[in-house]
Amino acid sequence: MATGEKYLDLPLEEVMGDRFGRYSKYIIQERALPDARDGLKPVQRRILYAMHVEKNTHDKAYRKSAKTVGTVIGNYHPHGDSSVYEAMVRLSQTWKVREPLIEMHGNNGSIDGDPPAAMRYTEARLSAVASELIRDIDKETVDYIPNFDDTTDEPVVMPARVPNLLINGATGISAGYATEIPPHNLDEVIDAVIERLNNPNVSLEKLLTILKGPDFPTGGIVQGYEGLKKAYETGKGKVILRGNATIESMRGNREQIVIDQIPYDVNKALLVKRFDELRIDRKVEGIAEVRDESDRTGLRIVIELKKDADSQGVLHYLYKNTDLQITYNFNMVAIKDKTPKLLGLVDLLDSYINHQKEVVTKKTAFDLQKAEKRAHIVEGLIKAVSVLDELIQLIRASSDKQNAKERIKDRFGFTEEQAEAIVMLQLYRLTNTDITELEKEARELNQAINEYRAILDDEKKLLQVIKKDLREMKKKYTTERFTKIEEKIEELKINVEVTIPSEDVIVSVTEHGYVKRTSLRSYGASSMEDFMRKDDDHLLRLLELNTTDHVLLFTNHGRFVPMPVYQLPDIRWKDLGQHLSNISAIDKDEIIVDAIPIREFSNDKYFTFFTKKGMIKRSTVDLYQSQRFTRPLIAVNLKKEDELVNVYLSDGNHDIFIATNKGYGLWYHESEVTPVGQRAAGVKSIQLKEDEYVVNAVMFDELEQDVQLFIATQRGACKRMSVQAIEKSSRAKKGTLILRTLKAKPHELKGLQRIKQDTSYLLITEQNEQLTVMPLELPISDRYSNGSYIADTDHTGEVIAMYPAVSLLQPFEREE
């Protein structure tokens, strides 16, 4: 180490902050973000300028890309060749930029994400639009700075005679900043610029009637006017962007979805792969085949559907679960006044307009200076012709060119420039024709000088020049809009049939909460005796349903779990089902009261709830639709120590018969109970004494004749009786006795059921014995009878419960 070396002792955070700050500023300004004036990043600007200098323009032959990349790296951009070539390729990709600035021969990549060919294989040249960005650069319209090694100069910005930033957009990420500016339609952008020039106070709403929104090179549909308005107002906002898809009919009552436009910057190959994965994994039902039929004529993805598939439902599912629909986020950051800024539409237009004012002013000043210089020389040439003979003699008598110029200036008063032009004059220019041409040129030059001065002196004329040039650009490069703009965002409704394989299954539910679904095959290969259950449990409901249906499991705590059938565990008939606590958070002492299948949650059907303490509640079925089944929801609001006894599904035209443990029964119509909300407690269904409670309630069609009831008591007595044996009444009455009163060991009701054809019932005793009873074998009794003794309670103990022997119910048979 050399002596005398000095070191700065600085804190690490200060050094890191300073160095990273410099680095950040460099990559923000010199790499990642576009300039608000010409819409170009430094590497893009250097590529275009290098091609312009090399005269690699649209009106000349293509040239090897490697040569251009080498020029850019060698003269302007000392970075890796791959970064330069990638930037160059992107400017040529018609699915990335709205108006390509480079035309390329060879493989320049694809919308499927295929890489371009190496730069030694491809050829490129500037496009016509790119030439408009560079036009007038030789007229001192923009500032230049030295290149990285001070061997030449490069422009700070392009003249940009077309508003490139809005037309082609920009995307980039730098330190602390990112930008996402969408491409737009050239015609609309130019019209918006002209409108802003004509009316500096124009509102954003007016501008949005001209520039309707983004115009992506891949087309698609933009939804959400409010999002667009916010984005153009603040520079930040989001809209929905979806591909363009149509549903076409095919032979055999089948349909297919044809996609001819996909969202911007979405990889087509990955999108098609995703569609096919959904088909293979059966995440969406109805897709028979996915084909990519894209060719040189355009993009075309075909999704062939199965017979009778829900085409609209499948399409909505694809919108929601794939990149066929995306959220596009505006983040319009650009370099303005050497600083990154978030710019709205008005700011972007003003940046371009101010740049054009500056460019046209400098161009006009350059043209004026050139015209004045030429006019001065032409004036001298015309004057020289009038003294031509003397001039010739004077020049012949001169010793050399310099001497001739001096003598001409002294003798005739010509200036240095005029004298230079005279001595360099060719003899053939001295004909009469040429004199006429000189005079004509002088007149034209004077006219041009007057026009240039008028433009420089009057801003209105300056703006007219800008507008005229823009109109010419629009006429020359006019293009149709690719992207459709829709004001509202469509709500995606997906039918459950689309996402779930439609399959008929057997659903079994036990009182203690064991649930499962079983395939028809497993059920058909077994018998009822093979059904696995715990000893103290019993089968509550057996339903033949479809996987697209729902089953609502109601518990004695007044709660319910809305289970989609396809979410139920798929378990063999001979195996124990899964306890509901593994699916939903139910309490330990919570038991299932009933399981009701639902296909549609409509508002023209009702759930009617009966509680032990005599409350009744009726609510429309649509209130019980929910996407959540991990936690039970409130079905009826129960008072303390009350519990749900039963629940029925009806259409509003049913009668109710409710019975208590003391043997009282009450019959009235369900219309006496006004429908209320999901969380309501309901109203009184029957008047109860202090130690009285509701055993059960049944519902039946109001027009049904000879409805028979089956009643069981704790003493093992059972009887069959007709509802018509008692008088129809109204809600909240005490009811009528349906048992004979005894002073010693009175009968108490333990079970009430409505008798169905061939249905048997099980009596459960204290010693857990099960007795099977066929009610239709019993004689019909009147309401004063206690029926026939079926159980010997001295040996079996008292009857504690009664259940119907469960048989398989066809779908929605139990809607009573």
Secondary structure by P-SEA (a helix, b strand, c coil): ccccbbbbbccaaaaaaaaaaaaaaaaaccccbbbccccccaaaaaaaaaaaaaccccccccccaaaaaaaaaaccccccaaaaaaaaaaaacccccccccccccccccccccccccccccbbbbbcaaaaaaacccccccbbbbbccccccccccccccccccccccccccccccbbbbbbbbbaaaaaaaaaaaaacccccaaaaaaaccccccccbbbbccaaaaaaaaacccbbbbbbcbbbbbbbcccbbbbbbccccccccaaaaaaaaaaaaaaccccccccccccccccbbbbbbbbccccaaaaaaaaaaaccccbbbbbbbcccccccccccccaaaaaaaaaaaaaaaaaaaaaaaaaaaaaaaaaaaaaaaaaaaaaaaaaaaaacccaaaaaaaaaaaccccaaaaaaaaacccccccaaaaaaaaaaaaaaaaaaaaaaaaaacaaaaaaaaaaaaaaaaaaccccccbbbbcbbbbbbbbccccccbbbbbbbbccccccccccaaaaaacccccccccccccccccccccccbbbbbbccccbbbbcccccccccccccccccccccccccccccccbbbbbccccccbbbbbbcccbbbbbbccccccccccccccccccccccccccccccccccbbbbbbcccbbbbbbbccccccccccccccccccccccccccccccccccccbbbbbbbcccccccccccccbbbbbccccccccbbbbccbbbbbcbbbbbcccbbbbbbcccbbbbbbccccccccccccccccccccccccccccccccccccccccccc
